């Protein structure tokens, strides 16, 4: 998929989607982000705005790019005029934006109208391969060995529970 962006049409579509998404995210940031976060110190010195970072996070999901490194390379190839951050700084800023992203999501859910019916589903979220589950120390105090009944095998990780409405809108997890 990344090879397709060498054509001008795909570059232009990516740039248009990015500008629309950045505009939408700037409105959502003003509405749902806390004042303390928006008025933090040295915010005017940042290369990339928070709205642009949120837009890039959404575009990564939309274009289904597998890794953040590939996505950063894609963005620097497609939009060379965008002042892209160094990879580690980019990831640190994205990690700091996760609570803001969650507050936007919860604000949009409160604003939307959903019915009285909710659907609850759960699925396993393995953290490592099957043969490493007894040696794994990642999230040692939170993760555990569980059993996936559909695949009839054990895994090391979490069990995710998701509540959605009938249209598929995630209400809680």
ABEGO torsion letter per residue (X at the ends): XAAAAABAAAAAAAAAAAAAAAAAAAAAAAAABBAAAAABBGAAABABBAAAAAAAAAAAAAAGBABAAAAAAAAAAABAABBBBBAAAAAAAAAAAAAAAAAAAAAAAAABBBBABBBBBBBBBBABBAAAAAABABGAAABBBBBBAAAGBBBBEBBBBBBBBAAGBBABX
